[in-house]
Amino acid sequence: MNPRHFLLPACCFFLAYGMTARFQKIHRPMPPEAARPSSAPRSGDSPVPRGAAKLPGGRLSLEEEIAALPVPAPDDGNDEALARRCAELLPTSPWAAFRLGMARWGFDPDAQRAAGMALVRADPAARRLLSKCVDLRSRNMLESCLMASETAAHPREKLRWAEANLDGHVRHAAVMAGAAALAAEDPDALLDFALEPAPSELTLSVMKLALEEKIKRDPAAAALWIHRNIPEVRKESISLEIFGKYAVTSPDMAKALLPELAPELREPMVQALMEQITGDPDDTGEPYTRSVEMIQGLPEDLRIPAFRKLIARSSPQDNAQGFPALLSAGTGPGEREAVLESLLIQAAEDSGPGAAVFLGQLQTPRDKAAASRVVPYLTGLTDEGRTALLDRLK
């Protein structure tokens, strides 16, 4: 038979066979390794052995379980199941846990940083993995964790370098990590460092870290530093934050510090002490009584501001119940009048029964006259309401 008679059928057979194999290869289901996100670790990138992809009996490995978790929306925040499984993976495969966590955590920076810092702690040579971060977000996060770890380990040598040479999130992470380490070791050195760069939100954060540690060791010196170095526009808010934490841990020492404070720092300390005693503004009973007792022990020039802060922080019902105690405690010059004025201001703003209860307790002409003095300044009243209130106070 002529060989050419076999040529055409043979060509058709091999062509059909090749197309079928090609089609089957294209549509064959991908193995779990290939189905992972592009940012998940690939073979050779992770310290996990190549044979660890599947467990005996066909069970899923931790990597496969994490890769199979539903992808959260970007604004869903941290996924607790993901965090738990990545934490279990960290001891044996920190790199795989970091890569999978970064791929699945969306844009939750706290969770990302936790995974990155865990990787850096578990793997001292983690810098070599920067080149294997396939996306900029993972690379920036790992870089910031590396620099934070390095600066915290050598704050005296690295802190100034980090502040001057790094940028963005990497700079912030490194400086704050180094500052926290130096604050625990030498808060005075950290305060000196905080004054070197131009004032910024970062330097203010560094100052607060140092002051929180400094006030534990030398309260008067910490207060003096605040008085001399914190910008006026930030002095009240920062002193209130530092004093507030100190009043919680050392209330008696905070109260003893009052006479040594510069005038502009005394009211923030009183407010911090008041918040420490009263807690939630809606608290009733013992905290309210203790607040009144504390006010009676304050220096004379601080008692009126303290009365006003207590009244403002408490509910109208609490103040109505505490009315007799407040009046009896206001024994200094102008204190009783200040109490009545503050109570009326609050009562005028109260839509409940507080106003009527308060007004019903005003019996003496002296008290009614004191309350009447603030009526012209109550902005929430109409002219008719102002007139009616003055008539009730006659």
DRENLUM-424055 format. One line per field, with one value per residue (C-alpha): y, z, x; residue in one letter; residue number from 1. Coordinates in steps of 0.1 Angstrom, whole numbers, plus 5000, padded with zeros to 4 digits. Each point is the difference from the previous one (the first is absolute). Example, Ala and Ser with C-alpha at 12.3 -4.5 7.8 and 13.67 -1.06 7.14 Angstrom:
2
north = [4955/5034]
up = [5078/4993]
east = [5123/5014]
marpa = [a/s]
drense = [1/2]
This chain:
394
north = [5000/5035/5015/5033/4983/4996/5035/5020/4977/4999/5038/5004/4975/5016/5035/4989/4982/5031/5024/4976/4998/5038/5005/4976/5017/5034/4989/4977/5013/5019/4984/5019/5013/5018/5013/5021/5038/5014/5014/4967/4982/4979/4969/5009/5034/4985/4981/4975/4967/4992/4969/5019/5011/4971/4982/4962/4988/5029/5024/5037/5016/5033/5019/4985/5007/5036/5004/4985/5025/5025/5032/5029/5033/5027/5018/4968/5004/4971/4965/4981/4966/5010/5016/4968/4977/5023/5000/4962/5000/5026/4977/4976/5022/5037/5010/4980/5015/5036/4996/4983/5025/5029/4986/4994/5027/5027/5035/4995/5015/4987/4964/5004/5015/4973/4974/5018/5005/4963/4991/5022/4987/4964/5004/5022/4998/5012/5028/4975/4995/5036/4991/4973/5023/5002/5031/5034/4998/4969/5013/5033/4982/4976/5029/5020/4970/4994/5036/5002/4968/5013/5035/4985/4978/5029/5032/5022/4992/4997/5024/5032/4982/4987/5034/5017/4974/4980/5010/4994/4970/4984/5032/5002/4963/5001/5033/4989/4966/5016/5026/4974/4981/5031/5013/4969/5003/5038/5023/5031/4991/4995/5034/5015/4982/5012/5036/4996/4997/5026/4996/4975/4974/4974/5021/5006/4963/4994/5026/4984/4966/5015/5020/4970/4983/5032/5008/4966/5007/5037/5016/5035/5000/4986/5028/5026/4986/5003/5036/5010/4980/4991/5026/5020/4988/4964/5005/4995/4969/4983/5007/4987/4968/4995/5010/4979/4968/5009/5007/4965/4982/5024/5022/5010/5010/5019/5019/5008/5014/5027/5027/4996/5005/5031/5019/4989/4964/4999/4999/4971/4981/5007/4988/4968/4993/5007/4976/4974/5002/5003/4977/4999/5034/4980/4983/5007/4995/4996/5014/5032/5003/4993/5028/5025/4989/5003/5035/5010/4990/5021/5033/5029/5013/4966/4993/5020/4985/4966/5005/5011/4970/4976/5015/5000/4963/4988/4995/5025/4973/4994/5037/5004/4971/5015/5035/5002/4986/5024/5030/4990/4994/5034/5019/5021/5035/4998/4962/4997/5025/4981/4968/5015/5016/4968/4980/5025/5000/4962/5000/5025/4976/4970/4988/4977/5007/5013/5036/4999/4980/5025/5030/4985/4997/5037/5015/5029/5034/4998/4968/5012/5032/4980/4979/5030/5016/4974/5000/5029/4978/4968/4999/4971/5021/5021/5035/4986/4971/5022/5023/4970/4986/5033/5002/4965/5012/5031]
up = [5000/4993/5032/4992/5007/5037/5003/5002/5026/5021/5001/5009/5028/5016/4996/5017/5028/5006/5002/5024/5023/4999/5008/5029/5014/4998/5017/5026/5035/5015/5031/5032/4997/4967/5014/5026/4998/4980/5032/5018/5004/4971/5000/5009/5017/5033/5026/5000/4985/4965/5012/5026/4975/5009/5033/5003/4991/4976/5028/4993/5013/5020/4968/4980/5028/5001/4962/5000/5025/4984/4989/5022/4986/5004/5027/5020/5022/5016/4996/5033/4984/4977/5028/5021/4971/4990/5036/5001/4968/5012/5022/4971/4969/5009/4964/4987/5028/4992/4962/5004/5027/4979/4971/5019/5026/4976/5012/5038/5010/5035/4989/4973/5024/5026/4973/4989/5035/5008/4969/5009/5035/4988/4972/5007/4964/4987/4980/4973/4994/4988/4964/5001/5009/4967/5009/5013/5030/5013/4994/5017/5030/5004/4996/5027/5023/4994/5006/5031/5014/4992/5015/5032/5004/4997/5008/5010/4967/4976/5012/4986/4968/4995/5006/4975/4972/4998/4986/5004/5020/5002/5017/5024/5010/5005/5020/5023/5006/5009/5021/5020/5007/5010/5022/5021/5002/5002/4997/5004/4970/4980/5011/4987/4967/4997/5000/4972/4969/4989/5020/4984/5009/5002/5024/5022/5001/5010/5027/5015/5001/5019/5023/5010/5012/5014/5022/5017/5010/5007/4999/5008/4973/4975/5007/4998/4966/4987/5013/4983/4967/4988/4976/5015/4975/5011/5036/5015/4979/5005/5037/5005/4982/5020/5033/4992/4998/5030/5021/4992/5011/5028/5011/5034/4984/4973/5026/5020/4968/4997/5021/4979/4966/4979/5001/4965/5009/5032/4984/4977/5030/5019/4970/4998/5037/4996/4971/5019/5029/4981/4972/4977/5002/5006/5032/5032/5037/5015/4971/5002/5038/4997/4974/5024/5027/4977/4990/5037/5003/4970/5002/5002/4965/4984/5018/4978/4967/5016/5010/4965/4985/5023/4991/4963/5001/5020/4990/5010/5021/5019/5006/5012/5025/5010/5003/5038/5001/4973/5018/5034/4984/4984/5030/4984/4984/4970/5001/5009/4972/4975/5009/4995/4967/4986/5011/4984/4967/4999/5012/4972/4974/5015/4983/5029/5035/5011/4996/5020/5028/5001/5001/5027/5023/4998/5032/5012/4983/4999/4980/4976/4994/4992/4975/4985/4991/4973/4984/4975/4987/4993/4962/4997/5013/4981/5014/5014/5016/5015/5015/5014/5016/5016/5014/5016/5017/5016]
east = [5000/5012/5015/4983/4967/5010/5015/4967/4982/5032/5003/4964/5003/5031/4984/4968/5020/5021/4970/4982/5030/5003/4963/5002/5031/4984/4968/5014/4992/5029/5017/4997/5035/4991/4967/5016/5002/5030/5014/4999/5034/5011/5021/5036/4990/4989/5020/4972/5012/4988/4982/4979/4973/4979/4997/4996/4966/4994/4993/5006/5032/4998/5011/4972/4974/5011/5000/4965/4985/4975/5016/4986/4990/5026/4981/4991/5032/5017/4987/5003/5000/5028/5020/4997/5011/5029/5012/5000/5021/5025/5022/5007/4997/5001/5006/4970/4978/5011/4994/4966/4990/5009/4981/4968/4999/4990/5010/5000/5034/5000/4996/5026/5025/4994/5007/5031/5014/4994/5019/5029/5001/4999/5025/5030/5010/4967/5016/5009/4962/4995/5009/4973/4972/4982/4979/5009/4977/5017/5034/4993/4985/5029/5025/4983/5000/5036/5010/4978/5017/5035/4994/4984/5030/5025/4980/5030/5018/4971/4973/5014/5010/4965/4984/5023/5002/4968/4967/4963/4987/5034/5014/4970/5002/5038/5000/4971/5016/5033/4984/4981/5032/5020/4971/5002/5038/5006/4970/5022/5020/4968/4987/5033/4995/4964/5011/5025/4978/4974/4968/4976/4974/5028/5021/4970/4993/5036/4997/4970/5017/5029/4978/4979/5032/5015/4971/5002/5036/5000/4965/5011/5027/4976/4975/5027/5011/4964/4998/5032/5000/4965/4985/4973/4974/5006/5009/4965/4992/5033/5002/4965/5009/5032/4984/4970/5020/5020/4969/4987/5032/5011/4970/5015/5033/4982/4980/5032/5016/4973/5018/5032/4983/5002/4967/4990/5005/4980/4965/5009/5012/4968/4980/5021/4995/4963/4997/5019/4976/4967/5008/4970/4981/4968/5013/4981/5004/5035/5021/4980/5004/5038/5002/4985/5023/5030/4990/4999/5036/5012/5018/4976/5006/4992/4968/4977/5013/4997/4964/4992/5017/4982/4966/5007/5012/4970/4964/4972/4984/5033/5005/4965/5005/5034/4987/5001/5036/5012/4986/5014/5034/5001/5013/5027/4996/4977/4998/4963/4991/5022/4982/4966/5009/5014/4970/4976/5019/4997/4964/4990/5014/4982/4968/4992/4988/5035/4991/4968/5017/5029/4978/4978/5030/5009/4985/5020/5001/5038/4999/4973/5020/5032/4980/4984/5033/5007/4966/5009/5028/4979/5001/4975/4971/4975/4992/4967/5018/5026/4973/4981/5032/5008/4965/5004/5033/4984]
marpa = [m/n/p/r/h/f/l/l/p/a/c/c/f/f/l/a/y/g/m/t/a/r/f/q/k/i/h/r/p/m/p/p/e/a/a/r/p/s/s/a/p/r/s/g/d/s/p/v/p/r/g/a/a/k/l/p/g/g/r/l/s/l/e/e/e/i/a/a/l/p/v/p/a/p/d/d/g/n/d/e/a/l/a/r/r/c/a/e/l/l/p/t/s/p/w/a/a/f/r/l/g/m/a/r/w/g/f/d/p/d/a/q/r/a/a/g/m/a/l/v/r/a/d/p/a/a/r/r/l/l/s/k/c/v/d/l/r/s/r/n/m/l/e/s/c/l/m/a/s/e/t/a/a/h/p/r/e/k/l/r/w/a/e/a/n/l/d/g/h/v/r/h/a/a/v/m/a/g/a/a/a/l/a/a/e/d/p/d/a/l/l/d/f/a/l/e/p/a/p/s/e/l/t/l/s/v/m/k/l/a/l/e/e/k/i/k/r/d/p/a/a/a/a/l/w/i/h/r/n/i/p/e/v/r/k/e/s/i/s/l/e/i/f/g/k/y/a/v/t/s/p/d/m/a/k/a/l/l/p/e/l/a/p/e/l/r/e/p/m/v/q/a/l/m/e/q/i/t/g/d/p/d/d/t/g/e/p/y/t/r/s/v/e/m/i/q/g/l/p/e/d/l/r/i/p/a/f/r/k/l/i/a/r/s/s/p/q/d/n/a/q/g/f/p/a/l/l/s/a/g/t/g/p/g/e/r/e/a/v/l/e/s/l/l/i/q/a/a/e/d/s/g/p/g/a/a/v/f/l/g/q/l/q/t/p/r/d/k/a/a/a/s/r/v/v/p/y/l/t/g/l/t/d/e/g/r/t/a/l/l/d/r/l/k]
drense = [1/2/3/4/5/6/7/8/9/10/11/12/13/14/15/16/17/18/19/20/21/22/23/24/25/26/27/28/29/30/31/32/33/34/35/36/37/38/39/40/41/42/43/44/45/46/47/48/49/50/51/52/53/54/55/56/57/58/59/60/61/62/63/64/65/66/67/68/69/70/71/72/73/74/75/76/77/78/79/80/81/82/83/84/85/86/87/88/89/90/91/92/93/94/95/96/97/98/99/100/101/102/103/104/105/106/107/108/109/110/111/112/113/114/115/116/117/118/119/120/121/122/123/124/125/126/127/128/129/130/131/132/133/134/135/136/137/138/139/140/141/142/143/144/145/146/147/148/149/150/151/152/153/154/155/156/157/158/159/160/161/162/163/164/165/166/167/168/169/170/171/172/173/174/175/176/177/178/179/180/181/182/183/184/185/186/187/188/189/190/191/192/193/194/195/196/197/198/199/200/201/202/203/204/205/206/207/208/209/210/211/212/213/214/215/216/217/218/219/220/221/222/223/224/225/226/227/228/229/230/231/232/233/234/235/236/237/238/239/240/241/242/243/244/245/246/247/248/249/250/251/252/253/254/255/256/257/258/259/260/261/262/263/264/265/266/267/268/269/270/271/272/273/274/275/276/277/278/279/280/281/282/283/284/285/286/287/288/289/290/291/292/293/294/295/296/297/298/299/300/301/302/303/304/305/306/307/308/309/310/311/312/313/314/315/316/317/318/319/320/321/322/323/324/325/326/327/328/329/330/331/332/333/334/335/336/337/338/339/340/341/342/343/344/345/346/347/348/349/350/351/352/353/354/355/356/357/358/359/360/361/362/363/364/365/366/367/368/369/370/371/372/373/374/375/376/377/378/379/380/381/382/383/384/385/386/387/388/389/390/391/392/393/394]
